[in-house]
Amino acid sequence: MSYMGVDLGTSGCRVIAIDEKGEIIASEKMSYQLKHGKNFFIELIPQDVLTAFEVCVYKVNAKVKKDPVCSLSFSVIGEAFTPIGEDGKPLCNTLMPMDFRGLSEFSYIEEKFNKGKLYTITGQPLHPMQSLSKILWLKHNQQEIYQKTWKFLCWEDYLIYLFTGKPVIDFSLASRTMCFDIKKKQWSEEILDTFNINPSLFAQEEPIGTAIDYIMPKWSEKLGFKEKVIVISGGFDQSIAAIGGGVVKPGIVSDSIGTTECIGFILNKPIEENDLEAGYQNNCFIDDTYFINGGSLNGAVILNWLKENICLLKNKNGLSNTAEFFKIFENKLEYNPTRPIFFPYFSGSGTPKPNPNLKGGLFMLDLSVDIKDIFKSFLESSCFEVKKNIEWLENKFDEKINEIRAFGGGSQSNYWSQLKSHITCKHISKPKIQDAAVFGAAIVAMSGLKQSTLKDMVNDLVKVDKFYKPNFEISKLYQDKYLMYKIFTQYLENFKFEGKAQI
């Protein structure tokens, strides 16, 4: 028998099947495109996502005929939702997290509900990526769609509904909507009553790893399943990636490095209103724990900017791939502070002091500085940002962090990982399977049919194959630069440039 994990992301679908030992025995992926419209509208076309899902699942099933799939679960992008009519079909495209049309509802939300109280109930800082503001936008601007809506479904609950006839959402994904009470683990009556939203418009809430029902025969045949397959609730992609990376208990920080850099850690209680300004997001996790996520919007996207705008290597010499650009410098770098100080705030700063208006910068230049130094200074700044998050966590909760678990594209660099270990003074480990979200979904699929707890299964199945240890002499070399980095960041926070460049 095998177990299927499905990861539905912003730009594509990935499906795997694993065996009893947690080894991947089949995988497929297929991409789709975001639809960009006017006024910050960013959507996914539901049929494109369904097509990618169906193709990938069918192909994986064709590869595992000797080990047929018996259960499946999901990792899906948070906040994205689709209004579904009574006939079970989408009334419009999926509204994505980066779709900021809900900004126009902020004054209305703040007039009705205190931001601190909203954070205490939902665990989420008020932000246009959460579903609530866009639901209110539909209510006030597209009343015909709103009135015809039977359910507002995220991608997990929509697929579960299609395959079983039961709309079910797990606690971690419900946490992303800003309509969910993360302590009571149910839709918030107070929030929904305040905004006159009927609770029946949402799916049934269940914990991660709940066995829902078997896939209906018509879908089972269409998707190529050979046996009866039970659907297990999965969840929010960052939470499921933490499972796939082996981060299921306090003391370990997850560090997922892609276009952005996402930091996550486990707490036994959510962060409260007093620390709202730190910007962390609280999500229900396994049992009564919480997956807290933060980080920076400025990850590998800045490497791509350096490649195209500083090195002028856009689509030249086969270097359209940012990873190839990285390899040019990686073997030439040493573990000592470089002169320039890079401030990676191209899209504002992240936790623990988010500021969307903060801008990036590059200080301490002289004629000895070359592109290699600038490249390295960005890597240092990325490590400094992780260090700031860990310091905040340890100081606030007296919570000792023993290890950073790294996955994602950026973690493939041995130099970057080792540098981060030196700067943060923490051990860094990499799981053998780097596609943590889809692997986590497969583990959850298996857990729904086993007697072992999900945490025990994670400990058994997630294998770590690389470790990086800090050299404390090198760590000392970086102490002064880290202090300068924090001081200059405070200067940038107080600096405002209102002018426009003249050409």
C-alpha positions in Angstrom: 0.0 0.0 0.0 1.1 3.6 -0.5 0.0 7.0 0.7 -0.5 10.1 -1.4 0.4 13.7 -0.6 -0.9 16.6 -2.7 0.6 20.1 -2.5 -1.3 22.9 -4.2 0.8 26.1 -4.3 0.7 29.5 -5.9 2.1 28.3 -9.3 1.6 24.6 -9.5 0.6 21.2 -8.1 2.9 18.5 -6.8 1.8 14.9 -6.0 3.8 12.1 -4.5 3.2 8.6 -3.2 5.2 7.2 -0.3 5.6 3.6 1.0 5.5 2.4 4.6 9.1 3.5 5.2 8.4 7.0 4.0 10.3 6.6 0.7 8.9 8.4 -2.3 7.9 5.8 -4.9 6.2 8.1 -7.5 5.9 11.9 -8.1 4.5 14.3 -10.6 4.1 18.0 -10.9 2.3 20.5 -13.2 2.3 24.3 -13.3 -0.5 26.8 -13.7 -0.6 30.6 -14.0 -1.9 33.3 -11.8 -4.3 35.7 -13.4 -3.4 39.4 -12.7 -6.2 42.0 -13.0 -6.7 45.7 -12.3 -6.8 47.1 -8.7 -4.5 44.5 -7.1 -6.7 41.6 -8.3 -4.7 38.3 -8.3 -6.6 35.1 -8.9 -6.3 31.5 -9.9 -8.7 29.9 -12.4 -10.2 26.9 -10.5 -10.4 24.7 -13.6 -6.6 25.2 -14.2 -5.9 24.0 -10.6 -8.3 21.0 -10.9 -6.8 20.0 -14.3 -3.3 20.0 -12.8 -4.4 18.0 -9.8 -6.3 15.4 -11.9 -3.3 14.9 -14.3 -0.8 14.6 -11.5 -2.9 12.2 -9.4 -3.7 10.0 -12.4 0.0 9.8 -13.5 1.1 8.9 -9.9 -1.5 6.2 -9.7 -0.3 4.7 -13.0 3.2 4.4 -11.4 2.1 2.7 -8.2 -0.1 -0.2 -9.5 1.8 -2.7 -7.4 1.5 -0.4 -4.3 -2.0 1.2 -4.7 -2.8 4.3 -2.8 -5.1 3.8 0.2 -5.3 7.4 1.6 -4.4 11.0 0.6 -4.1 14.3 2.2 -3.3 17.9 1.2 -1.0 20.9 1.7 -2.6 24.0 0.3 -1.8 27.7 0.0 -3.3 29.6 2.9 -6.0 32.3 2.7 -7.0 31.5 -0.9 -10.7 30.8 -1.2 -13.4 30.4 -3.8 -17.1 31.3 -3.5 -19.0 28.0 -4.3 -22.7 28.0 -5.5 -25.3 25.5 -4.4 -24.5 23.3 -7.4 -21.0 22.9 -6.1 -19.4 24.9 -8.8 -17.2 28.1 -8.4 -19.0 31.4 -8.8 -15.8 33.2 -9.7 -12.0 32.6 -9.6 -10.0 31.9 -6.5 -9.0 35.0 -4.6 -5.4 34.7 -3.7 -3.5 35.9 -0.6 -1.6 38.5 -2.6 -4.8 39.9 -4.0 -5.2 43.1 -2.0 -8.6 44.2 -3.0 -9.6 43.8 0.7 -7.5 46.9 1.6 -10.6 49.0 1.0 -12.4 47.2 3.8 -9.8 47.9 6.5 -11.3 51.1 7.8 -14.7 49.3 8.1 -13.1 46.3 9.9 -11.2 48.6 12.3 -14.3 50.7 13.0 -16.2 47.5 14.0 -13.4 45.5 15.7 -10.4 46.4 17.8 -7.2 45.1 16.1 -5.8 43.7 19.4 -9.0 41.8 20.1 -9.0 40.5 16.6 -5.5 39.2 17.1 -6.4 37.6 20.4 -9.3 35.6 18.8 -7.8 34.7 15.4 -4.0 34.8 16.0 -3.6 36.8 12.8 -2.5 40.5 12.5 -4.9 42.4 10.3 -3.6 42.1 6.8 -5.2 42.1 3.3 -3.9 38.6 2.6 -6.4 37.0 5.1 -9.7 36.0 3.7 -12.0 38.1 5.9 -11.3 41.5 4.1 -11.9 39.9 0.7 -15.2 38.2 1.8 -16.3 41.7 3.0 -15.2 43.2 -0.3 -17.4 40.6 -2.2 -20.3 41.4 0.1 -20.0 45.1 -0.5 -19.0 45.2 -4.2 -20.2 42.0 -5.8 -23.5 41.3 -4.0 -24.8 38.9 -6.7 -21.9 36.6 -6.1 -22.1 36.9 -2.3 -25.8 36.2 -2.3 -25.4 33.1 -4.5 -22.6 31.7 -2.4 -23.3 28.4 -0.6 -19.8 28.1 0.9 -16.6 30.0 0.9 -14.1 27.2 0.5 -10.3 27.1 0.6 -8.7 24.6 -1.7 -8.5 21.8 0.9 -12.1 21.9 1.9 -13.2 22.4 -1.8 -11.3 19.2 -2.9 -12.6 17.3 0.1 -16.1 18.4 -0.8 -15.7 17.3 -4.4 -14.4 13.9 -3.6 -16.5 13.0 -0.5 -19.5 15.3 -0.6 -18.4 16.7 2.8 -17.0 20.3 3.0 -14.3 19.9 5.8 -11.5 22.3 6.6 -8.7 21.6 9.1 -7.9 23.9 12.0 -4.6 25.1 10.6 -6.1 26.3 7.3 -9.1 27.8 9.0 -6.7 29.8 11.2 -5.6 31.7 8.0 -9.1 33.2 7.3 -9.3 35.6 10.2 -12.8 34.2 10.9 -11.6 31.4 13.2 -11.2 31.3 17.0 -7.9 29.5 17.4 -8.4 28.9 21.2 -12.0 27.6 20.9 -11.1 25.9 17.6 -14.3 26.9 15.9 -15.6 29.7 13.6 -15.8 32.9 15.7 -19.4 33.7 16.5 -18.3 37.2 17.7 -16.4 38.1 14.5 -19.0 36.7 12.1 -21.9 38.3 14.1 -20.1 41.6 14.0 -19.8 41.6 10.2 -23.2 39.8 9.7 -21.6 36.8 8.0 -23.6 33.5 8.3 -21.4 30.8 9.9 -23.0 28.3 7.5 -21.0 29.8 4.7 -17.9 28.0 6.0 -16.8 24.3 6.0 -16.9 22.0 9.0 -13.8 22.4 11.2 -11.6 19.3 12.1 -8.1 18.8 13.4 -5.2 17.9 11.1 -5.1 14.2 10.3 -8.9 13.5 10.6 -10.2 10.7 8.5 -13.1 12.3 6.5 -14.6 9.6 4.2 -13.8 7.5 1.1 -13.5 9.1 -2.3 -16.7 8.7 -4.2 -16.6 6.0 -7.0 -17.0 8.4 -9.9 -13.9 10.4 -8.8 -12.0 7.3 -7.8 -12.3 5.9 -11.3 -11.5 9.2 -13.0 -8.3 9.7 -10.9 -7.1 6.2 -11.5 -7.3 4.8 -7.9 -7.2 1.0 -7.7 -8.5 0.6 -4.2 -10.9 2.4 -1.9 -9.1 5.6 -0.8 -9.9 7.6 2.3 -9.4 11.3 2.5 -7.5 12.7 5.5 -7.6 16.4 6.4 -4.3 18.1 5.8 -3.8 21.9 6.1 -2.0 25.2 5.6 1.2 24.6 3.5 3.6 26.1 6.0 2.2 24.0 8.8 2.3 20.9 6.7 5.8 21.7 5.6 6.8 21.8 9.2 5.5 18.3 9.6 7.4 17.2 6.5 10.5 18.8 7.8 10.2 17.2 11.2 9.4 20.4 13.1 6.6 19.2 15.5 7.8 20.3 18.9 9.3 23.4 20.7 13.0 23.9 20.4 13.4 23.7 16.6 12.8 26.5 14.2 11.8 25.8 10.6 13.5 27.9 7.9 11.9 27.6 4.5 13.9 29.6 1.9 12.3 30.3 -1.4 11.2 33.5 -3.1 10.5 34.6 0.5 12.0 33.3 3.7 9.5 31.8 6.2 10.4 31.2 9.8 8.3 28.9 11.9 8.3 27.5 15.5 6.0 25.6 17.8 4.6 27.0 21.0 2.2 25.5 23.5 0.1 28.7 23.6 -0.4 31.4 21.0 1.3 34.8 21.1 -1.1 37.3 22.7 -2.3 40.8 22.0 0.6 42.5 23.8 2.9 41.3 21.1 0.7 42.1 18.1 3.2 44.6 16.7 5.8 41.8 16.3 3.7 40.5 13.4 3.7 36.8 14.0 0.9 34.6 12.8 -0.6 31.9 15.1 -2.0 28.8 13.5 -3.6 25.8 15.2 -1.3 22.8 14.8 -1.0 19.2 16.1 -3.0 18.5 19.3 -3.1 21.7 21.4 0.1 23.3 20.0 0.4 26.3 17.7 2.6 26.8 14.6 3.9 30.4 14.7 5.1 31.7 11.4 6.9 34.9 10.5 9.9 35.8 8.4 10.8 38.0 5.5 9.3 38.8 2.1 12.9 39.2 0.8 14.5 35.8 0.0 15.7 34.5 -3.3 13.8 37.2 -5.0 16.7 39.5 -4.1 19.2 37.1 -5.6 17.3 37.3 -8.8 17.3 41.1 -8.6 21.1 41.1 -8.0 21.5 38.8 -11.0 19.4 40.9 -13.4 20.1 44.5 -12.3 23.6 44.5 -10.7 25.3 41.7 -12.7 23.2 42.4 -15.8 22.9 38.6 -16.4 19.2 38.5 -17.3 18.8 35.5 -19.6 22.4 35.7 -20.7 24.9 32.8 -20.8 22.3 30.4 -19.7 22.0 32.2 -16.4 18.2 32.8 -16.4 18.2 30.4 -13.4 19.0 32.1 -10.1 20.5 28.9 -8.7 23.1 28.9 -11.5 23.9 32.5 -10.7 24.5 31.5 -7.0 27.0 28.9 -8.0 29.2 31.5 -9.7 30.1 33.0 -6.3 29.5 30.2 -3.7 32.9 28.5 -4.0 34.7 31.8 -3.8 33.3 32.9 -0.5 35.0 32.7 2.9 33.5 32.7 6.4 34.4 36.2 7.6 32.4 39.5 7.6 32.5 41.4 4.4 32.7 45.2 4.4 29.3 46.2 2.9 26.1 46.0 4.9 23.1 45.0 2.8 19.6 45.8 4.0 17.2 43.4 2.2 14.0 45.4 2.7 12.9 45.5 -0.9 9.4 44.7 0.1 9.5 46.1 3.6 10.7 44.3 6.7 9.3 41.2 8.3 9.0 39.9 11.8 9.8 40.7 14.6 9.3 44.3 13.6 7.3 44.4 10.4 7.3 47.7 8.5 5.9 47.6 4.9 7.3 51.1 4.2 10.9 50.3 5.1 13.3 50.3 2.1 16.4 48.4 1.3 19.9 49.8 1.2 23.6 49.1 0.8 26.1 50.9 3.1 29.9 50.9 3.8 31.1 50.8 0.2 34.6 51.7 -1.0 36.6 51.0 -4.1 37.8 47.6 -2.8 34.2 46.3 -2.8 33.3 44.0 -5.8 30.1 42.2 -6.8 31.2 39.1 -4.8 31.2 41.3 -1.6 27.7 42.6 -2.4 26.4 39.1 -3.0 27.9 37.9 0.2 26.5 40.9 2.2 23.0 39.9 1.1 23.6 36.3 2.4 24.8 37.8 5.7 21.7 40.0 6.0 19.5 37.0 5.5 21.2 35.3 8.3 20.9 38.4 10.5 17.1 38.5 9.9 16.9 34.8 11.1 19.0 35.7 14.1 16.7 38.6 15.0 13.6 36.2 15.0 15.4 33.6 17.1 16.5 36.3 19.7 13.0 37.6 19.9 11.6 34.1 20.5 14.2 33.1 23.1 13.9 36.4 25.0 10.1 36.6 25.0 9.3 33.0 25.9 12.4 31.9 27.6 12.4 29.2 24.9 15.8 27.8 24.1 16.2 27.1 20.3 18.5 24.1 19.8 18.3 23.7 16.1 17.2 25.3 12.8 15.7 22.9 10.3 16.3 24.2 6.8 14.4 23.3 3.6 13.5 24.9 0.3 15.6 26.0 -2.6 17.9 28.3 -0.7 18.9 25.6 1.8 20.6 23.7 -1.1 23.6 26.0 -0.7 26.1 24.5 1.7 27.8 27.9 2.1 24.6 29.7 3.0 23.6 27.0 5.5 27.0 27.0 7.1 27.2 30.8 7.3 23.7 30.8 8.9 25.0 28.4 11.5 28.0 30.6 12.3 26.0 33.8 12.5 23.0 32.4 14.6 25.3 30.2 16.7 22.8 27.4 16.1 23.0 23.9 14.7 21.4 23.6 11.3 20.0 20.4 9.8 18.5 19.5 6.4 15.9 16.8 6.0 16.6 14.2 3.3 13.4 15.0 1.5 13.4 18.8 0.7 9.9 19.0 -0.7 8.6 19.3 2.9 5.0 20.4 2.1 4.1 17.5 -0.2 6.0 15.0 2.0 4.2 16.3 5.1 0.9 15.8 3.3 1.8 12.2 2.6 2.8 11.6 6.2 -0.5 13.0 7.3 -2.3 10.7 4.8 -0.5 7.8 6.4 -1.2 8.9 10.0 -5.0 8.8 9.4 -4.8 5.0 9.1 -2.2 4.2 11.8 -2.4 3.7 15.5 0.8 5.8 16.1 0.4 9.5 16.8 1.3 12.0 14.0 4.3 13.3 16.0 5.6 9.7 16.4 5.2 9.1 12.7 7.1 12.3 11.9 10.0 11.2 14.2 10.1 7.8 12.4 9.8 9.0 8.8 11.6 12.3 8.6 15.3 11.6 8.0 18.0 14.3 8.4 21.1 13.8 6.2 23.1 17.0 6.6 24.2 18.9 9.7 26.1 22.2 10.1 27.7 23.2 13.4 28.7 26.8 14.4 32.3 27.8 14.8 32.2 30.2 17.7 35.3 32.0 16.7 33.7 32.9 13.4 30.5 33.8 15.3 32.5 36.3 17.4 33.8 37.9 14.2 30.2 38.7 13.2 29.0 40.2 16.5 30.1 43.7 15.7 28.6 43.6 12.2 25.3 42.3 13.5 25.2 45.2 16.0 25.9 47.7 13.2 23.2 46.0 11.1 20.6 46.6 13.9 21.7 50.2 14.5 21.6 51.1 10.8 18.2 49.4 10.5 16.9 51.7 13.2 18.2 54.7 11.2 16.4 53.4 8.1 13.2 53.1 10.0 13.3 56.8 10.8 14.3 57.8 7.3 11.6 58.8 4.8 12.2 59.8 1.2 9.2 61.4 -0.4 10.8 62.6 -3.6 10.9 61.2 -7.1 13.9 60.7 -9.2 14.2 63.0 -12.1 15.6 61.8 -15.5 
